[in-house]
């Protein structure tokens, strides 16, 4: 199956739209030819709505230069008499004014844009909000409109390419697959580097795929320590703040948002067909590729028969299919002066391109807030979700890449064959696991997550808020493998229950007096989690249809297990924000955390942070010019990490066996050395930033530079085996992350005709380094940790090409022949045995080197948004440059390159094809240094999303009872430009191959309705 590129579809849309908008851009609406004779007044009617399609009552509509005017009614409608050539000016507080020149139209549909500068937005900062212009920390944010442009199963995928300093990569293309997010790099080596998620004020680190992304109003990412220190130890890797939608005062709004899409795998896996496979097998055995006289020595009679008849099987086409993705949501929101509400129900389903894989989620959200008295407000924000994820083993996809194309999956009568290749008794039919009752891997999750709060306003300045946030997770994973492969069937089931809760008391004080503005926040918080897990496995299950549901009937119970995890965290926090004269900004934060995971004497740690800002444009010498906003800020902060399992400081036991007389006995022995001296991992960050705005903030953004030093890493130090232990966990080593970030937003065009063009751009670079390990500056080659390099690197020999026929003598000096892999000689040793990093004429283990890393040199995103009348177009480009990947499609080790199994039709060396890419196949042995050919430049630029939509005329749809209606079409992963073209190079661990499902291009059609 070739790579599917929606070229015609996308290019026609883009080129056509840009030609249309280019004409509009160069057109001058003020140059309309005026009639020589005066015209009769005509009656102009119309409606004024906001960007959500809701009417704007009370908007002013006047004829420019006159006193003639009117206001819109409760439905946003107006009527006014005007002459051709008159200019109508439509305005309303909080919205951008519009000017429309009257031509021959008599009905107008006007959409007002919010008149709020990006710098005046109110953003969530943790335990409160601030104006964006008052921020002193590093924060990136996206809105619900940004997220909805990229339909996906979770909000992290929707945010990819939109946040400076935030690297988001999907693990693979399997439905429900996790998404890796790194905020300013990896800090820890052994511990998790995942951020903390805070949803409506309640922290969680559990599965974010349980939440419906359509419920999100905004997402803020706290990046530097001065911003995240307010969350102490739980914010060590950054904090993602999620605010869900709330009801607004006014009539009830009923909304439906839905789409359906088709998914196609992105790949250019050009497998050998039958003739190419036969030629490759001959060459591997030293025969001419076109000489079939020896085929009976290595091919089965059935294969020879099919080869001569030209009957070939493309197993990959049989193993993969088209997938689908759909999402449907109905929501109701509204409110009065006493209560507001938002209620939604949603269904999401993604069927993968591999049969039997899918992810399905049903979720309900309820957000209620009630003003019981003038001082007391109560609220509830909660989600209930049920999800199911079905996974398939790697066998169908992986085996289809190597199975002989000279046999088919069934016999002549159409019966399925478990082993269709007569000469292959080890590798089963790639389609075997697709058969009924042969393979099941199903995970079901139930999630209840809520925030119940009460807020009491003592006076205009002082208020107390109490939050209680329960988080209940119930998960079950069941697996089953059937009998078709000739093995005993077996099944297993794992049950896990996790109940966590957060209790917070937050006291806030706000006051402005003269040139001074002060905000104080005090917090006392308790967080706790209890995790229980149990498992059971068995084999030889008598009834196949029972799968894993009746393991008690197994002839043999092969495993029983259970575990418990229990931890708690107590915290005190104080924060002061001070603003003087609207230009000097200061933030001081201190948080003390006590963790049950650490030993007595080391449980508590204090995390301070300080930041300051100076708004230069408040000074007289910068007022009135093209620079509309300029703020310099700097901050320092510390955060910690308790990245160890509960009870780990106490040591551990494991079951052992021993001889008791003539019988075996069971006992327990130590397997984990207790270490009561374990301390917190500490990260210290310095951040300097510049926020800017030009031309009345039509162009605005920020520039950041930061350095984060993490010390006292929690690492397992290897011990001599004579000690009876493998390792001991200690505070050893340090890392450093440093980098820069640039983000810019620009309103390029905003014509009175309604044509608007906006650009959002971000680009960032993070340098990740290990500074110190166990023995100071010594590398740990065994774990592939190297001083000065990122945590995750590729360490191997560097390929210098293939030995050519005229290099036979030189190749012999290295014990090789023409057609073998040539390795670069990059290192040697001096007389004292020290590495010289100079060639020494020998190829050995010293010549291995760090080839590259999974960390990109730089990443970024560019979003173009164009709107005119009812049309809107957005294009998101995402780039990730400079990282390396390992291609297991090019794994020539074992017997993968000996003519036994099929392969991608690689450009391999023969005397008649003197390539420098892939060595000569050899039936006798795997290629020497075969690992060296697997490493590639994994850089890519993606057209991540193209979305084209149309908003219907309110007058047309009002007859159907609708206040707004929009249809749209979206293409996700439309185009990929990369030096590695075999498959999509995007991967979280830097590895692509038969073990990592392909990503997909998705073609979606959707509908948004409001009643």
Secondary structure, DSSP 8 states (H G I E B T S, - for coil): ------HHHHHHHHHHHHHHHHHHHH--GGG----SS----EEEEEEEE-TTS-B-TT-EEEETTSS-EEE--TTSEEEEEE-TT-EEEEE-TTB--EEEE-SS--EEEEE--B---GGG-EEE-SSSEEEGGG--S-EEEEEHHHHHTS--SSHHHHHTTSSTTEEEEES-SSTT--EEEEESS---SSS----EEEETTEEE-S-GGGS-GGGEEEEEEE-SHHHHGGGGGGGTT-EEEEEE----SEEEEEEEEEEEEEEEE-B---B--HHHHHHHHHHHTTS-TT--TTGGGTS-HHHHHHHHHT----HHHHHB--EEEEEEEEEEEEE-SSEEEEEEEEEEEEE-SBTT-EEEEEEEEEEEEEE-SSSEEEEEEEEEEEEEEE---SHHHHHHHHS-TTS-SB-TT--B-TT--TT-SSS--TTGGGSTTTEEEEEEEEEEEEEEEEEEE-SSSEEEEEEEEEEEEEEEEEEEE-STTSS--EEEEEEEEEEEEEEEEEEEEEEEETTEEEEEEEEEEEEEEEEEEEEEEEE--S-GGGTTTTGGG-SEEEEEEEEEEEEEEEEEEEEEEEEETTTEEEEEEEEEEEETTS-TTSSEEEEEEEEEEEEGGGSGGGTTSSEEEEEEEEEEEEEEE--S-TTGGG-EEEEEEEEETTEEEEEEEEEE---TT---EEEEEEEEEEEEEETTTTEEEEEEEEEEEEES-EEEEE--GGGT-SEEEEE--EEEEEEEEEEEEEEEEE-TTS-EEEEEEEEEEEEEEEEEBTTBT--BTTTTB-BTS-SSEEEE--EEEE--GGGHHHHHHTT--TTSEEE-----B-TTS-B-SS--S--SGGG-EEEEESS-SEEEEEEEEEEETTEEEEEEEEEEES-EEEEGGG--TTTTTSSSS--B---B-BTTB--SSB----TTS--TTGGGGGEEE--EEEEEEEEEEEE--HHHHHTTT-SEEEEEEEEEEEEEE-S--SB----SSSEEBTTB---EEEEEEEEEEE-
